[in-house]
Amino acid sequence: MQTPLDRTTKYISAVREFMTVQGHATNAMVLGHLQATYPDISATTVHRITARLYERGELQLAPSGAANVLRYDANLATHDHFMCDVCGMLRDAQLGDLVRPAIENAIGRDCSISGSLTVSGICKQCHKEGA
């Protein structure tokens, strides 16, 4: 028997599709995109959908960035991130085998990294724009 949490609406399908294409997004980004097709959709509906997809394990949390805004990640595999300090762009990265041993050596052999890493800097586009 399907519970209300298991049902799939047109809005849930649209959020899933957007997140698959976008990769990382805030609720405001999801809302802005969906309002082009569904002008009556509310911020509350988007929040409930992303929270539900997170609870189901269909989304995970992404680094929030300087604005400290909740951001979701559609990539459920273990991975790290690069975040632009200027525009906030977030990109998936696999840094584990490359940098984890060096970081663990720098912080001491009795310490180990248990979560994902987020490396910050300036993206190519912001470099071009002279940021």
Contacts in CASP RR format, 6 or more apart in sequence:
PFRMAT RR
TARGET T0000
AUTHOR 0000-0000-0000
METHOD contacts of the structure
MODEL  1
MQTPLDRTTKYISAVREFMTVQGHATNAMVLGHLQATYPDISATTVHRIT
ARLYERGELQLAPSGAANVLRYDANLATHDHFMCDVCGMLRDAQLGDLVR
PAIENAIGRDCSISGSLTVSGICKQCHKEGA
5 52 0 8 1.000
5 55 0 8 1.000
5 56 0 8 1.000
10 38 0 8 1.000
11 34 0 8 1.000
11 38 0 8 1.000
11 41 0 8 1.000
11 45 0 8 1.000
11 46 0 8 1.000
11 49 0 8 1.000
12 49 0 8 1.000
12 52 0 8 1.000
12 53 0 8 1.000
14 34 0 8 1.000
14 37 0 8 1.000
14 38 0 8 1.000
15 30 0 8 1.000
15 34 0 8 1.000
15 46 0 8 1.000
15 49 0 8 1.000
15 50 0 8 1.000
15 53 0 8 1.000
16 53 0 8 1.000
16 58 0 8 1.000
18 25 0 8 1.000
18 30 0 8 1.000
18 33 0 8 1.000
18 34 0 8 1.000
19 25 0 8 1.000
19 30 0 8 1.000
19 53 0 8 1.000
19 59 0 8 1.000
19 72 0 8 1.000
19 74 0 8 1.000
20 74 0 8 1.000
22 29 0 8 1.000
22 33 0 8 1.000
22 74 0 8 1.000
23 73 0 8 1.000
23 74 0 8 1.000
23 75 0 8 1.000
23 92 0 8 1.000
24 62 0 8 1.000
24 71 0 8 1.000
24 72 0 8 1.000
24 73 0 8 1.000
24 74 0 8 1.000
24 90 0 8 1.000
25 33 0 8 1.000
25 71 0 8 1.000
25 72 0 8 1.000
26 69 0 8 1.000
26 70 0 8 1.000
26 71 0 8 1.000
26 72 0 8 1.000
27 43 0 8 1.000
27 46 0 8 1.000
27 47 0 8 1.000
27 50 0 8 1.000
27 70 0 8 1.000
27 72 0 8 1.000
28 43 0 8 1.000
28 69 0 8 1.000
30 46 0 8 1.000
30 49 0 8 1.000
30 50 0 8 1.000
31 41 0 8 1.000
31 43 0 8 1.000
31 46 0 8 1.000
34 41 0 8 1.000
34 46 0 8 1.000
35 41 0 8 1.000
50 59 0 8 1.000
50 72 0 8 1.000
53 59 0 8 1.000
53 72 0 8 1.000
54 60 0 8 1.000
54 61 0 8 1.000
54 72 0 8 1.000
57 76 0 8 1.000
58 76 0 8 1.000
59 72 0 8 1.000
59 73 0 8 1.000
59 74 0 8 1.000
59 76 0 8 1.000
60 72 0 8 1.000
60 73 0 8 1.000
60 75 0 8 1.000
60 76 0 8 1.000
61 70 0 8 1.000
61 71 0 8 1.000
61 72 0 8 1.000
61 73 0 8 1.000
62 71 0 8 1.000
62 72 0 8 1.000
62 73 0 8 1.000
62 81 0 8 1.000
62 90 0 8 1.000
63 71 0 8 1.000
63 81 0 8 1.000
63 83 0 8 1.000
63 90 0 8 1.000
63 118 0 8 1.000
64 70 0 8 1.000
64 71 0 8 1.000
65 71 0 8 1.000
65 83 0 8 1.000
65 88 0 8 1.000
65 90 0 8 1.000
66 85 0 8 1.000
66 88 0 8 1.000
67 88 0 8 1.000
71 90 0 8 1.000
75 92 0 8 1.000
78 116 0 8 1.000
79 92 0 8 1.000
79 93 0 8 1.000
79 94 0 8 1.000
79 116 0 8 1.000
80 92 0 8 1.000
80 93 0 8 1.000
80 94 0 8 1.000
80 95 0 8 1.000
80 96 0 8 1.000
80 116 0 8 1.000
80 117 0 8 1.000
80 118 0 8 1.000
80 119 0 8 1.000
81 90 0 8 1.000
81 91 0 8 1.000
81 92 0 8 1.000
81 93 0 8 1.000
81 116 0 8 1.000
81 117 0 8 1.000
81 118 0 8 1.000
81 119 0 8 1.000
82 90 0 8 1.000
82 91 0 8 1.000
82 93 0 8 1.000
82 118 0 8 1.000
82 119 0 8 1.000
82 120 0 8 1.000
82 121 0 8 1.000
82 123 0 8 1.000
83 89 0 8 1.000
83 90 0 8 1.000
83 91 0 8 1.000
83 118 0 8 1.000
83 119 0 8 1.000
83 120 0 8 1.000
83 121 0 8 1.000
84 90 0 8 1.000
84 120 0 8 1.000
84 121 0 8 1.000
84 122 0 8 1.000
84 123 0 8 1.000
84 126 0 8 1.000
85 120 0 8 1.000
85 121 0 8 1.000
85 122 0 8 1.000
86 122 0 8 1.000
86 123 0 8 1.000
86 126 0 8 1.000
86 131 0 8 1.000
87 123 0 8 1.000
87 125 0 8 1.000
87 126 0 8 1.000
87 131 0 8 1.000
89 123 0 8 1.000
89 125 0 8 1.000
91 123 0 8 1.000
93 119 0 8 1.000
95 117 0 8 1.000
95 119 0 8 1.000
96 117 0 8 1.000
99 117 0 8 1.000
100 113 0 8 1.000
100 117 0 8 1.000
103 113 0 8 1.000
103 117 0 8 1.000
104 111 0 8 1.000
104 112 0 8 1.000
104 113 0 8 1.000
122 131 0 8 1.000
END
